């Protein structure tokens, strides 16, 4: 039965908005041509506030993502991360781009905000913008039949069909290609990157099609637009593009071998990723890079590097045998650099030949002649002059062209949406809490969502009116929605909230970061008993002791992560009852029609975002190398390591700091990144572990840079909680050690910024600056006054001070370093070094006191900065790997450690039956032991590495209830497109799949479709 309320809600959410498909960009983020189109479009699109990014969930559902995805797309191309770059340089096998945007995109499916039906989406939206070559075609197959006029599809090329010899095409599974062509024939609003592609479509793909299609070329100015004067800076020719047969790298190499053997000093640079090549061709290229001084290879250059290569080149070379557009030649021309280009490249066929030397793509002799000609500076200068006469396409022109096309083909109907997409989500957050927020809180939340610039005076006026009229929570929603000035609240939103059907656990609410800081501080409590007490004190607001405390102590701490008890507490009836009691106590009598605590789901989500952190902490408590490896892999990857990985990691883990290298490789693996809930938290964890492993250091802000960020943050009047990232930048932190919580407690933004500034310097993110420390001291008199005394007479021993500062005894290495320093005459210097080391390792017992001591001794720190920093670095390098303390209950004596080889099978089996992050499942047999919804949810976690979406969950539970076998459900998920892409290692899975006949049936079905399609 159709849920009319839900249908109306979806229509109100999507009405008149644009939908943009980023399914492939999320599945395989990269910085190649098609992904660049998405980036350039999203950063220039004039209607971005009313555009909703989505991914496909099946033939009848799509998942709407939050607007922060557009920021991830921007970061993918603009904001590389130094630490991720260092990690990738150490391990080139990692298939990732070294920036935070890549992590955000690859894990975006974990942050789906809403699931909506395809039919509702197509009926309500203004247009669906498809800039990708989507191979997940269920959505488009339905759209092509139901509302083909809504799809605005950019056709990049048809190379897989027209030039299949250049691609690794498995024609046994060609039904996806055929279905894609069939869908495009039905679309009414295809548009093309070049005239050549449009002609290819109407003559070969859809013969006889006389519809009027737009040609909108992508921009040539993606790397900039400049003109070059004078002689070229070098004799180097640059070949841009993936090294694959279609780009003819061997032909180009042979030409330059001939040139150099004839005495020409012509250098060659290949700039691009290593693609699929025959083993012989790949070996020949690698040998040339090693043997010839005149050739080099720049693997996967970013935009800045590529721009420099092109600008300094004598000319660029692009001899591809087939392209849909071919951006490198026109990007070269936009930078003022001439190009030798294949005469069949569509991007240059739509312009004059100025600045180019066009040759047949497979003519080696023509290439030799062209390079010899361009060795003459006079020829190069003439071509540079010609470039200035070219009218090159721009990315702004591309976006304007798409906007004009949609305005012509799908003009806006009715009034535009009064709120942007981001504002709408803010409104829904507030409405979802109508049975939880106080009258004043609900009014402020709704009004600020409707108008972020609303004045405090206006909010107070409405709050006073509501108090005098004794509005209930229902009255607040209805009265605000009925006012003409608040016409931005659709009636469907009001009905849905009154029916209590606005379940929004995927949305990050306002206090998200504060909750994370609170939960992180609890989890980092070194002593397990104190950790349990703190959980009860902060969540249940009561003390726990005696038998109740004993009942919450496990046999050993490593039996589960620290999230376990926190999840139990948040899900407990006691926590719900106490929260409801507090909500009622803070509201007027008869205000609520009912109380519903939505924030519990949000808090659980914030807690889940810390799962990787707590898994790392738990793994570092395990002494046995084998157990450490398997536990870390199960917790972070949801699967056991392969045999090769076990051998490799076992060798690493036996070396100093080697466990951090193991954790670093797991944390940057695709299986782990696909599970990320909060990209910022995960990036900080990678920074932390990479630094501890010695793979990367910190890049410090200069005093001038720090002062500039302070000035910018001080001018942001909308900042209500200026966290540390305001000063240090995203990901440049490691784990915060509790500073976010301290900052959140400040009474005004100035003192919060001052505290963040001190932390930035003390944590090594910024250089020490006396003037900034002096300013911070003036802003933080309370922290300065509360700091404990620290002088030469109060320090008995540095070993004792370390014990009191971090709550643990010093290691042997730390004790040796401190004993060497104690021979000097400045123990305060040693104490400050201990505080800095503890802060950077996140171990301090009292962070506020440490910050006060740093402020109190600011002059000494500036005077002795080099000495203090050197001692802190030594202590940080030799500190213990584990962060917490190994805990065992007194009722069970610890077992003596035995070599792995002498363990019984029963003991080794305990590894796989611990309480891991995704439960006690490491094999298909254990998975099939589950029933119903529990089986489906766990199968999604293990096979697709994500939580089950609501539509998929309902579908598979329905199949089980209808009699479908559990094995069939597991096979279906594992053999789905998403499942095949994940390639998980679950014990017994391959045997289950080998027994399946699904592949044979699918192949037959594909060939039947081939025979019935119009080719």
NUSEDREN-905276 format. One record per residue (C-alpha): x negated, y, z; residue in one letter. Coordinates in steps of 0.05 Angstrom, whole numbers, plus 32768, in hexadecimal, padded with zeros to 4 digits. Layout:
BEGIN
XYZA;...
***
This chain:
BEGIN
800080008000X;7FE580457FECX;7FD080708028X;7FF280B18013X;7FCF80D98049X;7F8A80C08033X;7F9A80CD7FEAX;7FAF81147FFAX;7F70811E8024X;7F4381067FEBX;7F6781337FBAX;7F5F81707FE8X;7F1581617FF2X;7F0581587FA8X;7F3781867F86X;7F1681B27F52X;7ECF819E7F67X;7E9881817F3CX;7E7E813B7F48X;7E36812B7F35X;7E1D80E37F31X;7DD980D87F51X;7DDF808D7F56X;7D9F807E7F30X;7D7880B67F51X;7D8980997F95X;7D7980527F7EX;7D3580637F5FX;7D1E80AA7F70X;7CE780C27F43X;7CCC80FF7F1FX;7CD280E97ED7X;7CFA810A7EA0X;7D4180F67EB2X;7D3781047EFCX;7D1B81487EEAX;7D5B81587EC5X;7D81814B7F06X;7D5181777F2EX;7D5281B17EFEX;7D9D81AD7EF8X;7DAB81AA7F42X;7D7D81E47F53X;7D9E82127F1FX;7DE681FB7F1BX;7E1282377F2CX;7E49820C7F4BX;7E1D81E57F7AX;7E4681F87FB7X;7E8281D67F99X;7E5D819A7F7EX;7E5E81567FA2X;7E2781237F96X;7E3F80DB7F95X;7E2880937F8CX;7E4F80587F70X;7E6880237FA1X;7E8E7FF77F70X;7EC27FF97F3AX;7EF5801E7F65X;7ECE80467F98X;7E98807B7F9BX;7E7180957FD8X;7E6D80E17FE2X;7E2A80F97FFDX;7E1D81398024X;7E0281798005X;7DBE816D8025X;7DB0813D7FECX;7DA481797FBFX;7D6D818F7FEEX;7D4E814A7FEAX;7D4E814F7F9EX;7D2A81927FA4X;7CF681767FD3X;7CEA813B7FA5X;7CCC816A7F72X;7CB481A57F9BX;7C9C818F7FE0X;7C6981577FE4X;7C53813F8028X;7C08813A8037X;7C0F81008066X;7C3980D78036X;7C0780E88000X;7BCE80CD802BX;7BF6808E803AX;7C0480827FF0X;7BBB808F7FDEX;7BA78059800FX;7BDB80287FF4X;7BEA80377FAAX;7C1A7FFC7FA8X;7C4E80267FCCX;7C8380397F99X;7C96807D7FB4X;7C8D80C77FA9X;7C6780E67FE3X;7C9C81157FFDX;7CD6811A802DX;7D0881207FF4X;7CF780DA7FDBX;7D0680BD8020X;7D4780E48023X;7D5F80CC7FDFX;7D4C80827FE5X;7D72807E8027X;7DAD80AB8013X;7DDF80728010X;7DDA806E805CX;7DF880B48061X;7E3680AD8036X;7E6880DE8052X;7EA880C48033X;7EBE808B8007X;7EF4809E7FD5X;7F1880787F9FX;7F0080827F58X;7F4780917F41X;7F5080C87F75X;7F0C80E57F65X;7F1A80E87F1AX;7F6081057F24X;7F49813C7F54X;7F0581527F3CX;7EF981867F06X;7EC2815E7EE4X;7E9181257EEFX;7E4A81397EDAX;7E1E80FE7EC6X;7DD681107EB8X;7DBB80CA7EC3X;7DB9808B7E98X;7DE480647EC9X;7DE080187EC5X;7E10800E7EFFX;7E4B80137ED0X;7E887FFD7EF6X;7E9C80457F07X;7E91805D7EC0X;7EB580237EA1X;7EF380377EC8X;7EE980817EBCX;7EE080777E71X;7F2580587E6EX;7F4A80807EA2X;7F3180C97E9BX;7EFC80CB7E64X;7F0581167E5DX;7EEA81217EA4X;7EA581027E95X;7E6F81327E7CX;7E3881017E6AX;7DF281157E55X;7DD680E47E21X;7D8B80E37E28X;7D7D80AC7DF6X;7D9280687DDBX;7D4C804C7DD8X;7D5B800A7DFAX;7D8D7FFC7DC3X;7D6A801C7D87X;7D21800E7D9AX;7D277FD07DC7X;7CE37FB77DB1X;7CC27FED7DDDX;7CE57FD77E1DX;7CE87F997E49X;7D317F8A7E3AX;7D507F497E51X;7D837F3F7E1BX;7DA37F067E42X;7DBE7F3D7E70X;7DCB7F717E3BX;7E147F7A7E4FX;7E027FB87E78X;7DE47FDA7E3BX;7E217FC87E11X;7E527FE07E46X;7E2C80217E4AX;7E33802C7DFFX;7E7C80197E02X;7E89804C7E3AX;7E6680847E14X;7E9180777DD7X;7ECE80857E03X;7EB380C57E24X;7ECD81057E05X;7E9681317E20X;7E5381127E10X;7E1B81457E06X;7DD5813A7DEBX;7D8E81527DF8X;7D7D81587DAFX;7D9C815A7D69X;7D7881197D59X;7D9B80F47D92X;7DDF81107D7EX;7DD580F87D37X;7DBE80B47D4EX;7DFD80AE7D78X;7E2E80C07D41X;7E0B80967D0CX;7DF380587D32X;7E1680537D76X;7E5B806C7D63X;7E5E80707D17X;7E93809E7CFBX;7E9980C87D3BX;7EA9810F7D24X;7EB4812E7D68X;7E90816F7D78X;7E5881607DA9X;7E2B81927DCCX;7DDF81907DC5X;7DBF81AF7E04X;7D7381A67E05X;7D5081A07E48X;7D2281D97E5CX;7CDA81DD7E47X;7CC882097E84X;7CC981D37EBAX;7C7E81E07EC6X;7C82822B7EB8X;7C80825A7E7DX;7C3E827B7E6CX;7C1582907E30X;7BCB827F7E27X;7B9982B07E0AX;7B5282A47DF5X;7B2B82647DEEX;7B4282247E10X;7B2182157E53X;7B0981CF7E41X;7B01819A7E0BX;7B33816C7E2EX;7B7281527E0DX;7BA9813D7E3DX;7BDA81047E2FX;7C18810B7E5AX;7C4680D17E68X;7C4B808B7E83X;7C16805B7E68X;7C41802B7E40X;7C4080107DF8X;7C7380427DDFX;7C44807C7DF2X;7C09805A7DCCX;7BD080657DFEX;7BA480317DDBX;7BAA80557D97X;7B9780977DB8X;7B5C80777DDDX;7B4280587D9DX;7B44809B7D7AX;7B1B80BC7DB1X;7AEA80827DB1X;7ADE80907D67X;7AD880DA7D73X;7AA580D37DABX;7A7D80A07D84X;7A7880D47D4CX;7A5A81067D7BX;7A9881307D8BX;7A9C81467DD4X;7AE781397DDAX;7B0081277E1FX;7B4181027E2DX;7B6F81017E69X;7BAB80D27E73X;7BDD80F17EA5X;7C1480C17EBAX;7C2680817EDEX;7C0E803D7EC6X;7C4A801F7EA3X;7C557FDA7E86X;7C1C7FC67E58X;7C007F847E41X;7BC97F697E6EX;7B957F757E37X;7BAB7FBD7E2BX;7BAC7FCE7E74X;7B677FB07E7EX;7B4C7FD67E43X;7B6680187E5EX;7B4B800C7EA4X;7B077FF87E88X;7B0580387E5EX;7B1680627E9CX;7ADB80417EBFX;7AA880407E86X;7AB2807F7E5EX;7A9F80C27E7DX;7ACC80E87E4CX;7B0F80C77E60X;7B3480C97EA2X;7B7780B57EBFX;7BA280E07EEEX;7BD580B07F0CX;7C1B80CF7F17X;7C0881197F1AX;7C3981487F3DX;7C5181887F1BX;7C1881B37F35X;7BE281827F1EX;7C0481777EDAX;7C0A81C27ED0X;7BC081CB7EDCX;7BAE81927EADX;7BD881AF7E74X;7BC181F67E7DX;7B7781E37E7DX;7B7D81B27E43X;7B6781C37DFDX;7BA881A27DE6X;7BD9816C7DFBX;7BE9812C7DD6X;7C2C810A7DD2X;7C3180D07DA1X;7C6E80AB7DB9X;7C8E807B7D87X;7CD5808A7DA0X;7CF480BD7DD0X;7D3880D77DE2X;7D1C811E7DEBX;7CD281207DFEX;7CC481587E31X;7C7781587E35X;7C6C81797DF0X;7C9B81B37DFEX;7C8281BB7E46X;7C3B81C07E29X;7C5281F67DF9X;7C74821B7E32X;7C31821F7E55X;7C10823A7E16X;7BEA81FA7E06X;7BED81DE7DBEX;7C0281967DB4X;7BF6815C7D85X;7C3A813C7D82X;7C5D81037D5FX;7C8681207D26X;7CC480F97D3BX;7CCB81147D82X;7D1181327D89X;7CFB816B7DB7X;7CD0818B7D81X;7CFE817C7D46X;7D2F81B17D5FX;7CFA81E97D5BX;7CC682067D2CX;7C8381E17D27X;7C5C821D7D44X;7C24820A7D74X;7C2981C07D61X;7C04818E7D37X;7C38815C7D22X;7C2181187D0AX;7C3E80D37CFDX;7C4080AE7D40X;7C1A80717D29X;7BE680947CFDX;7BA3808E7D20X;7B7E80B17CE9X;7BAD80ED7CEEX;7BA080F07D39X;7B5480F07D2CX;7B5C81287CFAX;7B8881517D29X;7B58814B7D64X;7B1C815E7D38X;7B43819A7D20X;7B5481B17D66X;7B0C81AD7D7CX;7B0681EF7D57X;7B1682297D87X;7B2F82547D4DX;7B6582217D3DX;7B7A821B7D86X;7B8082677D8DX;7BAB826A7D4FX;7BDA82357D6AX;7BDD825A7DACX;7BF482987D87X;7C2982717D63X;7C4582577DA5X;7C58829E7DB8X;7C8982A07D7FX;7CAF82627D95X;7CF482677DB6X;7CEE822E7DE8X;7D2A82137E0EX;7D2F82237E59X;7D4C81FD7E93X;7D7982387EA3X;7D9282347E5CX;7DA081EA7E64X;7DC981F57EA3X;7DEE82307E85X;7DFD82057E48X;7E1B81CE7E74X;7E4482027E9AX;7E5F82217E59X;7E7081DC7E3EX;7E9881C97E7CX;7EB9820D7E7EX;7ED182027E36X;7EE481B87E3DX;7EFC81B67E85X;7F1181FD7E9BX;7F2482077EE4X;7F6D81FD7EF4X;7F8E82217F2DX;7F6C82457F66X;7F2482317F76X;7F12820D7FB7X;7F0F82427FEEX;7ED6821D8011X;7E9682007FF6X;7E8781B68000X;7E5881C2803BX;7E8B81F1805DX;7EC181BD8053X;7E9881898077X;7E8D81BA80B1X;7ED881C480B4X;7EE5817A80B5X;7EB2817180EEX;7ED981A28118X;7F1D81868106X;7F0581408116X;7EF68157815DX;7F3A8178816AX;7F48814681A1X;7F04815081C1X;7EF0819981BCX;7F0A81CD81ECX;7F3A820281D2X;7F02823581CCX;7ED2820381ACX;7F0581EB8178X;7F1882338165X;7ECF8247815DX;7EBE82098135X;7EF882128104X;7EED825D80FBX;7EA2825680EFX;7EAE821E80BDX;7EE0824A8097X;7EB38287809AX;7E6A827F80B1X;7E6682CC80B7X;7EA282D280E5X;7E938302811FX;7E9182ED8167X;7EC583238175X;7EF683038144X;7EEB82BE8164X;7EF782DB81AAX;7F3682FD8192X;7F5482BC8178X;7F3E829781B7X;7F6082CB81E3X;7F9F82C581BAX;7F9E827A81C1X;7F94827D820CX;7FCD82AE8216X;7FFC828381ECX;7FE38242820CX;7FD4822281C9X;7FCA81D781CAX;7F9681B6819EX;7FCC81A8816BX;7FE381F1816EX;7F9B82078161X;7F9681DF8121X;7FDC81F18108X;7FD7823B8119X;7F93824480FAX;7FA9821E80BBX;7FE7824980B3X;7FC4828C80B3X;7FBA82AB806EX;7F7382BF8080X;7F638276808DX;7F7F825B804DX;7F43822D8047X;7F6381F58070X;7F8781C68041X;7FC781A8805DX;7FAC8162804FX;7F728170807FX;7FA2818680B4X;7FCE814980ADX;7F93811A80ADX;7F77813A80EDX;7FBA81388110X;7FC080EE80FEX;7F7A80E4811DX;7F5F80C780DCX;7F2280F380D2X;7EED80C080E3X;7EAC80E180D0X;7E7380B980F1X;7E4580C680B5X;7E46811180BFX;7E0F812E80EAX;7E30815B811DX;7E12819B813AX;7DEF817D8177X;7DD18144814EX;7D898159815AX;7D95816681A4X;7DB2812081ACX;7D7681038188X;7D47812881B6X;7D6D811081F4X;7D6D80C781DEX;7D2580CA81C8X;7D1080E5820CX;7D3580AD822FX;7D1780778202X;7CD08092820EX;7CD58089825AX;7C97805E8268X;7CB2803582A3X;7CEC80088290X;7D0F800F82D3X;7D0D805A82CDX;7D2780548286X;7D64802D829FX;7D70805F82D7X;7D6B809882A6X;7D9E80798277X;7DD0807682AFX;7DBE80BB82CBX;7DC580DF8289X;7DFD80B98267X;7E2780A382A2X;7E1080DA82D2X;7E0680AA830CX;7DCC8088832EX;7DBF803E8328X;7D9780128356X;7D947FCE8377X;7DB87F958357X;7DD77FBF831FX;7D927FD5830AX;7D797F8E830DX;7DB17F7682E0X;7D9A7FA582A8X;7D517F8F82AAX;7D3F7F5C8274X;7D107F22827FX;7CDE7F4B8256X;7CE37F8E8235X;7CCE7F7681F0X;7D0C7F4B81EBX;7D317F8781CDX;7D267FD081BBX;7D39800981E9X;7D75801A81C0X;7D987FDD81DCX;7DAB7FFA8220X;7DBB803F8203X;7DEB802081D1X;7E0D7FF88209X;7E1480388231X;7E32806181F8X;7E62802981E5X;7E77801C822DX;7EBB802C8248X;7E9A804F8282X;7E7980828253X;7EBA808C822CX;7EE38096826CX;7EB180C78289X;7EAE80EE8248X;7EFA80F18243X;7EFE8107828CX;7ECD8140827FX;7EF281558241X;7F3481598267X;7F13817D82A1X;7EF881B38273X;7F3B81BF8251X;7F7B81E08268X;7FB481B38280X;7FE081988248X;7FAE81B18214X;7F9F816D81F4X;7FD4814281D4X;7FA1810A81DBX;7F57810481E7X;7F2B80E081B3X;7EDF80E281BAX;7EC580E58173X;7E7F80F98189X;7E7180B381A4X;7E6C809A815CX;7E3F80D5814AX;7E1380C98186X;7E0C80808173X;7DF88096812EX;7DC480C6814BX;7DAA808D8176X;7DA7805E813AX;7D7A80908116X;7D458080814BX;7D458035813FX;7D0380368119X;7CE1805D8151X;7CF8802E8187X;7CE67FF2815BX;7C9F800D8154X;7C9A8018819FX;7CB37FD181ADX;7C837FB2817AX;7C477FD5819AX;7C577FB481DDX;7C4D7F6E81BFX;7C087F5181CAX;7C0B7F15819CX;7BFA7F298154X;7C287EF78133X;7C637F0B815EX;7C537F558153X;7C537F4D8107X;7C937F268102X;7CB97F508136X;7CA57F918114X;7CB97F7680D0X;7CFC7F5D80E8X;7D0B7F9E810EX;7CF67FCE80D7X;7D007FA68096X;7D387F7780ACX;7D107F3D808FX;7CD47F12809EX;7C927F23807BX;7C7B7EF98041X;7C417ECA804AX;7C127EF98026X;7C287F338051X;7C1E7F0B8091X;7BD67EFA807DX;7BC77F43806BX;7BE77F6080A9X;7BC87F2D80D7X;7B847F4580BFX;7B967F8E80C9X;7BB47F83810EX;7B747F638128X;7B4D7FA4811CX;7B4F7FE38147X;7B8B800E8135X;7B9E7FD78103X;7BE47FCF8120X;7BF38016810CX;7BE0800480C5X;7C107FCA80C6X;7C487FF680E1X;7C38802C80AEX;7C3E7FFC8074X;7C817FE2808FX;7C9C8028809BX;7C8C803D8054X;7CA67FFE8034X;7CE480038009X;7D0A7FD28035X;7CFF7FFE8072X;7D0C8040804EX;7D4F80278033X;7D678021807BX;7D5480688091X;7D8C808E80B3X;7D6880D080BDX;7D3080E0808CX;7D11811680B8X;7D0A80E780F3X;7CEC80B080C7X;7CBB80E080A7X;7CA480F880EBX;7C9A80B08101X;7C6F80A280C3X;7C4680E080D3X;7C3C80C8811AX;7C2780818107X;7BFB809980CDX;7BD580C780FBX;7BCB8091812FX;7BB3806280F8X;7B80809580E1X;7B9F8099809CX;7BB080E380A1X;7BA1811E80CDX;7BC6815E80DBX;7BC7819A80AEX;7BC781D780DCX;7BEB821880D0X;7BBE825580D3X;7BD2828D8104X;7BE982B780C8X;7C16827E80AFX;7C31827180F4X;7C4082BB80FEX;7C6382BE80BAX;7C90828380CDX;7CA082A4810FX;7CB282E580EDX;7CDF82C080BCX;7D01829880F3X;7D0B82D6811EX;7D2F82F880E4X;7D6082BE80DCX;7D9B82D78105X;7DC2829780FAX;7D91826B811FX;7DB28251815EX;7D818218816CX;7D3C8228814EX;7D1C81E38155X;7CD281D4814BX;7CDD81C88100X;7CEB821380FBX;7CA1821D8109X;7C7E81DE80F2X;7CA881C880B7X;7CCC818780AAX;7CA5814880B7X;7C68816E80D2X;7C7381578118X;7C6D810E812AX;7C9A80FE8164X;7CA9813D818DX;7C9D812281D4X;7CDB814781EDX;7CCD818D81D4X;7D0E819181ACX;7D35818881EDX;7D0D81BD8210X;7D1981ED81D7X;7D6381DF81D8X;7D6681F48222X;7D4B82398214X;7D7C8272821FX;7D69829C81E2X;7D498291819DX;7D0B82BA81AEX;7CF6828D81E8X;7D08825081BFX;7CDA82688187X;7CA4827881B9X;7CA7823181D5X;7CA58214818FX;7C68823F8180X;7C42822781BDX;7C5481E081ACX;7C3C81E98163X;7BF781FE817CX;7BF381CB81B4X;7C0981918188X;7BD581A18153X;7C0481BC811EX;7BE882028121X;7BA682228133X;7B9E82428177X;7BAD828D8177X;7BA382B981B5X;7BD482EF819FX;7C0C82BD8192X;7C00829A81D4X;7C0382DD81F7X;7C4682EC81D5X;7C6082A881E9X;7C4C82B28232X;7C7582F28234X;7CB282CC8219X;7CAB82918249X;7CA182AC828FX;7CCB827482AEX;7CA1823C8291X;7C61826182A4X;7C79826A82ECX;7C90822282F5X;7C4E820382DEX;7C2781DE8313X;7BE381F98329X;7BA881E28300X;7B6281F98314X;7B1E81DA8321X;7B2E81CE836BX;7B7181AB835FX;7B5581768330X;7B38813C8358X;7B298112831BX;7B3B811382D1X;7B4F80C982D5X;7B8280DA830BX;7B9B811682E4X;7BA680EB82A6X;7BCD80B982D0X;7BFB80EF82EBX;7C02811282A7X;7C1680D6827DX;7C2F80A582B2X;7BFC806E82A4X;7BB5805D82B6X;7B7E80708284X;7B65803B8255X;7B1C8024825BX;7B0880518220X;7B2E808D823BX;7B0D8083827FX;7AC880818260X;7AD480C28239X;7AF080E58277X;7AB780CE82A2X;7A8680ED8271X;7AAB812F8273X;7AB1812F82BFX;7A66813982C2X;7A72818082AAX;7A8981BB82D2X;7ACD81CA82B2X;7B01819582C6X;7B3981C482B1X;7B2081BD8269X;7B2781718271X;7B6D8178828EX;7B8481A48254X;7B6881728223X;7B8F813B8246X;7BCF81648241X;7BC4817181F7X;7BB6812881E9X;7BF481128212X;7C1F814581EDX;7C07812C81A9X;7C1280E481BBX;7C5780F381D9X;7C4480D7821DX;7C4A8112824CX;7C728107828BX;7C8481518291X;7C8081778250X;7C9A81B9826DX;7C6481B982A2X;7C2F81AB826EX;7C4781E58242X;7C448212827FX;7BFD81FD828EX;7BE9820B8246X;7C078250824BX;7BE5825D828EX;7BA1824A8273X;7BAB826A822EX;7B6B82948234X;7B4182578246X;7B5F8230820CX;7B4D826781DBX;7B06826C81F8X;7AF9822181FAX;7B25820A81C1X;7AF081E2819DX;7ADC81BC81DCX;7B2481AE81F1X;7B39819881ACX;7AFC816A81A4X;7B0A814781E7X;7B55814181D8X;7B4581228194X;7B1780EF81B5X;7B4C80DC81E8X;7B8280D781B3X;7B5680A98189X;7B4A807781C1X;7B8E807981E3X;7BB5803781E9X;7BE0802281AFX;7C1D801381D8X;7C46804E81F0X;7C70802E8227X;7C5F7FFB825CX;7C687FB08254X;7CA07F9E8284X;7CB47F5A829FX;7CE67F4C82D6X;7CC97F328317X;7CF57EF48313X;7CCF7ED882D8X;7C837ED382D7X;7C627EE58295X;7C4B7EAC826AX;7C017EA6825DX;7BED7EBC8218X;7BDB7E8481E9X;7BBD7E8681A4X;7BF27E86816EX;7BD97E448152X;7BE77E1F8194X;7C2F7E35819BX;7C687E058197X;7C9C7E0C8161X;7CD07E1E8197X;7CA67E5981B0X;7C9B7E738169X;7CE57E6D815BX;7CF17E9F8194X;7CD37ED48167X;7D0D7ECE8137X;7D437ECC816CX;7D307F0B8191X;7D627F448192X;7D487F688155X;7D617FA98138X;7D917F858109X;7DA27F4C8138X;7D887F05813DX;7D897EF480F3X;7D4B7EE180CCX;7D677EA980A1X;7DA37E988076X;7DB87E6280A7X;7DBD7E9580DFX;7DE37EC480B1X;7E167E8F809DX;7E217E7F80E6X;7E467EC280EDX;7E907ECA80DDX;7EBD7EFC80BBX;7EAB7F4680C2X;7E6C7F3780EAX;7E527F0C80AFX;7E617F42807CX;7E417F7A80A5X;7E027F5280B2X;7DFE7F3C8069X;7DFE7F858053X;7DC77F948085X;7D9C7F598070X;7DA97F568025X;7DB77F9F8012X;7D8F7FBE804CX;7DC87FEE805EX;7E097FF18085X;7E477FD68062X;7E73800B8041X;7EBC80078055X;7ED47FF08010X;7EA07FB98009X;7EAE7FA28051X;7EF97F9D8044X;7EED7F798002X;7EC07F43801CX;7EE77F38805DX;7F247F308031X;7F017EFC8006X;7EED7ED58044X;7F347ED7805EX;7F4C7EBF801BX;7F207E81801FX;7EE07E977FFCX;7EA47E74801AX;7E717E9A8044X;7E3A7E828015X;7E5F7EA07FDAX;7E627EE47FFCX;7E187EE1800BX;7E097ECE7FC3X;7E357F057FA8X;7E117F3A7FD1X;7DCC7F1F7FC2X;7DD97F1B7F77X;7DFA7F5F7F72X;7DD27F957F4EX;7DC27FB67F90X;7DAF7F737FB0X;7D817F607F76X;7D5F7FA37F7BX;7D507F997FC6X;7D307F547FBDX;7D327F448007X;7D0C7F0B8027X;7D3E7EE48051X;7D2C7E9D8062X;7D567E6C803AX;7D747EA1800BX;7D517E8A7FCCX;7D677E427FD7X;7DAF7E5A7FDDX;7DA97E837F9DX;7D877E4B7F76X;7DC47E1F7F83X;7DF27E547F64X;7E0E7E517F1EX;7E227E9A7F1EX;7DE87EAF7EF0X;7DFC7E7F7EB9X;7E447E977EBAX;7E2F7EDF7EBAX;7E027ED47E7DX;7E3B7EB47E56X;7E697EED7E68X;7E367F1F7E4FX;7E307EFF7E0BX;7E7C7EFB7E04X;7E7E7F457E10X;7E487F4F7DDCX;7E717F2C7DA7X;7EB07F547DB3X;7E927F9A7DB6X;7E8E7FCA7D7CX;7E457FD27D6BX;
***
